[in-house]
Amino acid sequence: MIKAIFFDFDGVLTLDANGSGTTCRNLHRQMPELSFDDLFRCYRANHGDIMLGKATHADVWHSFCTCVGTPIDSDLLDDAFRRIPVNEKMFDLCRKLHQQYTLGIITDNGIERFTVIEQELQLSTIFDSIILSGKIGSRKNESHIFEKALASVSCQADECIFIDNYEKNLIVPAKMGFKTIWHNDEKNDIALVCKRLQEYGCRIS
C-alpha cells in the first residue's frame, strides 16, 4: 500500500527542467546585455559543489563573474531565486493527494536557493518532508538521499512513489524498491501522472 509520494522539484513542481536554467534566465532578465548561454555555462561550473553543500554562492561568485566577464551584483540572486515558474497543475494535484498521503520533495538543490523557495512558496503547507542534497551531501545518483527520505516519513521503499523529470534519477530509487514515475516536463501531462499514480493504487480525490 502506498503511504508516501515524493516529488522532484525543478521540472516537476516547476515548469523549467532544472534550477540552474531558472536562476540564469532570471539573471539574464535583469541583465539582458549578457548572454544567457554564458551565464548558464559559468553558473554550472561550480554547480556540483553548491548542490552538495560544499560551497556557497558567495564562495564562487568571484569565479562566476570572472567567467562571465563582468561584475554582477550578488544581491540580484535573491530575486533570481524567488522568481519560480510554478507548475500550478502539479501543485493542484499535490493538494488533492495531501488529503490522503504523506508528501515529500527530494531535490538536488543548494541550501541558499531552496531556503528562499521554501519561504516564497510556503512548501511546508503541502509537503511533510523536504530532502535537500545541499543539506545531506548526497544527490539522486546515490542511495543515501533516498534513505534519508524514507527515514523522514517512517516508510519502506515499496510504500513510496518518486516522481522525477529525468529518467536517470529514477534508477537508484527503483533498485531500492520505490515505485517510480517519469514526468515529461516538456509535455507536462498531469493526466498521465494521475493515471500512473492510480495504477500504483493511489486514490485522487
C-alpha positions as CSV (number, residue, x, y, z in Angstrom):
1,M,0.0,0.0,0.0
2,I,1.3,3.4,-0.9
3,K,1.8,5.7,2.1
4,A,4.1,8.5,0.8
5,I,4.7,10.2,-2.6
6,F,7.9,12.1,-3.2
7,F,8.3,14.8,-6.0
8,D,11.4,16.2,-7.6
9,F,11.3,20.0,-7.5
10,D,12.6,21.6,-10.7
11,G,10.9,20.1,-13.8
12,V,8.1,18.5,-11.8
13,L,6.8,21.2,-9.4
14,T,8.2,23.9,-11.7
15,L,7.9,24.4,-15.5
16,D,11.7,24.7,-16.0
17,A,13.7,21.5,-16.4
18,N,16.3,22.5,-13.9
19,G,17.1,25.1,-11.3
20,S,20.2,26.4,-13.0
21,G,18.2,27.4,-16.0
22,T,15.6,29.2,-13.9
23,T,18.3,31.1,-12.0
24,C,20.2,32.1,-15.1
25,R,17.1,33.1,-17.0
26,N,16.2,35.4,-14.1
27,L,19.7,36.9,-14.0
28,H,19.5,37.4,-17.8
29,R,16.2,39.2,-17.4
30,Q,17.9,41.6,-15.0
31,M,21.0,41.9,-17.2
32,P,19.8,41.4,-20.8
33,E,23.1,42.6,-22.2
34,L,24.7,39.4,-21.0
35,S,24.4,36.1,-23.0
36,F,22.2,33.5,-21.3
37,D,24.5,30.8,-22.7
38,D,27.5,32.4,-20.9
39,L,25.6,32.9,-17.7
40,F,24.5,29.2,-17.7
41,R,27.9,27.8,-18.6
42,C,29.6,29.8,-15.9
43,Y,27.0,29.2,-13.3
44,R,27.2,25.4,-13.9
45,A,31.0,25.5,-13.5
46,N,30.6,25.4,-9.7
47,H,27.2,23.8,-9.6
48,G,28.2,20.5,-8.2
49,D,29.8,21.9,-5.1
50,I,26.8,24.1,-4.4
51,M,24.4,21.1,-4.8
52,L,26.4,19.1,-2.3
53,G,26.7,21.9,0.3
54,K,30.5,22.1,-0.3
55,A,30.4,25.7,-1.4
56,T,28.1,28.7,-1.1
57,H,27.3,31.2,-3.9
58,A,29.5,33.7,-2.0
59,D,32.4,31.3,-2.3
60,V,32.1,31.0,-6.1
61,W,30.8,34.4,-7.0
62,H,34.1,36.0,-8.0
63,S,34.9,33.0,-10.2
64,F,31.4,33.2,-11.7
65,C,31.8,36.9,-12.5
66,T,35.3,36.3,-14.0
67,C,33.9,33.6,-16.2
68,V,31.1,35.8,-17.4
69,G,33.5,38.7,-18.0
70,T,31.8,41.4,-15.9
71,P,31.0,42.1,-12.2
72,I,27.5,41.1,-11.2
73,D,25.8,42.3,-8.0
74,S,25.2,39.2,-5.9
75,D,22.1,40.9,-4.5
76,L,20.4,40.0,-7.8
77,L,20.4,36.4,-6.7
78,D,17.6,36.8,-4.2
79,D,15.2,38.0,-7.0
80,A,16.5,35.3,-9.3
81,F,15.8,32.6,-6.7
82,R,12.3,34.0,-5.9
83,R,11.0,34.0,-9.5
84,I,9.8,30.4,-9.8
85,P,7.8,29.2,-12.8
86,V,5.4,27.2,-10.6
87,N,3.7,24.2,-12.2
88,E,0.3,25.1,-10.8
89,K,-1.4,22.0,-12.2
90,M,1.1,19.7,-10.4
91,F,0.6,21.7,-7.2
92,D,-3.2,21.3,-7.5
93,L,-2.6,17.5,-7.8
94,C,-0.4,17.7,-4.7
95,R,-3.1,19.4,-2.7
96,K,-5.5,16.7,-3.6
97,L,-3.0,13.9,-2.7
98,H,-2.1,15.5,0.6
99,Q,-5.5,14.8,1.9
100,Q,-4.7,11.1,2.0
101,Y,-0.9,10.7,1.6
102,T,2.3,11.9,3.2
103,L,4.0,14.1,0.6
104,G,7.7,14.9,0.2
105,I,10.3,16.6,-2.0
106,I,13.6,15.0,-2.9
107,T,15.7,17.5,-4.8
108,D,19.3,18.3,-5.9
109,N,19.4,21.9,-4.8
110,G,21.6,24.3,-3.0
111,I,20.7,25.5,0.5
112,E,20.6,29.2,-0.3
113,R,18.3,28.9,-3.2
114,F,15.9,26.4,-1.6
115,T,15.7,28.3,1.7
116,V,14.3,31.2,-0.4
117,I,12.0,28.9,-2.3
118,E,10.6,27.2,0.8
119,Q,9.6,30.6,2.2
120,E,8.3,32.0,-1.1
121,L,6.1,29.1,-1.9
122,Q,5.3,28.0,1.7
123,L,6.1,24.5,0.8
124,S,5.6,23.2,4.3
125,T,1.9,23.7,4.0
126,I,1.7,20.9,1.4
127,F,4.9,18.8,1.9
128,D,5.7,16.9,5.1
129,S,9.3,16.2,4.2
130,I,11.9,18.1,2.2
131,I,15.1,16.3,1.4
132,L,17.8,18.6,0.0
133,S,21.1,17.4,-1.5
134,G,22.8,20.6,-0.2
135,K,22.0,19.7,3.4
136,I,22.8,16.0,3.4
137,G,25.7,16.0,0.9
138,S,24.2,13.4,-1.4
139,R,22.5,13.6,-4.8
140,K,20.0,11.4,-6.6
141,N,22.6,9.2,-8.2
142,E,23.2,7.8,-4.7
143,S,21.0,5.8,-2.3
144,H,21.8,8.0,0.7
145,I,19.4,10.8,-0.2
146,F,16.6,8.3,-0.7
147,E,17.4,6.5,2.6
148,K,17.1,9.9,4.3
149,A,13.7,10.4,2.6
150,L,12.4,7.0,3.8
151,A,13.6,7.7,7.4
152,S,11.9,11.1,7.3
153,V,8.4,9.6,6.7
154,S,9.0,6.2,8.5
155,C,8.1,4.2,5.4
156,Q,9.6,1.3,3.5
157,A,10.7,1.9,-0.1
158,D,7.8,-0.2,-1.5
159,E,5.4,2.1,0.3
160,C,6.6,5.1,-1.6
161,I,6.5,6.7,-5.1
162,F,9.1,9.0,-6.5
163,I,8.3,11.3,-9.5
164,D,11.2,12.9,-11.5
165,N,11.6,14.5,-14.9
166,Y,14.9,12.8,-15.5
167,E,14.8,9.1,-16.1
168,K,18.4,8.7,-14.8
169,N,17.2,9.9,-11.4
170,L,14.8,7.1,-11.1
171,I,17.4,4.3,-11.4
172,V,18.6,4.3,-7.8
173,P,15.2,4.5,-6.1
174,A,13.7,1.9,-8.4
175,K,16.5,-0.5,-7.4
176,M,15.7,0.3,-3.8
177,G,12.1,-0.7,-4.2
178,F,10.4,2.7,-4.8
179,K,7.6,2.9,-7.3
180,T,8.7,5.4,-9.8
181,I,7.1,7.8,-12.4
182,W,8.9,9.6,-15.1
183,H,7.3,13.1,-15.8
184,N,8.0,14.6,-19.2
185,D,8.4,18.2,-18.3
186,E,8.0,19.3,-21.9
187,K,4.5,17.8,-22.2
188,N,3.6,18.4,-18.6
189,D,0.9,15.8,-18.9
190,I,-0.7,15.8,-15.4
191,A,-3.5,13.4,-16.6
192,L,-0.8,10.8,-17.3
193,V,0.8,11.3,-13.9
194,C,-2.6,10.7,-12.3
195,K,-3.0,7.6,-14.4
196,R,0.3,6.2,-13.3
197,L,-0.5,7.0,-9.6
198,Q,-3.8,5.2,-9.9
199,E,-2.0,2.2,-11.5
200,Y,0.0,2.1,-8.2
201,G,-3.2,2.1,-6.3
202,C,-3.4,5.7,-5.3
203,R,-6.7,7.5,-4.7
204,I,-7.0,11.0,-6.1
205,S,-9.9,12.9,-4.5
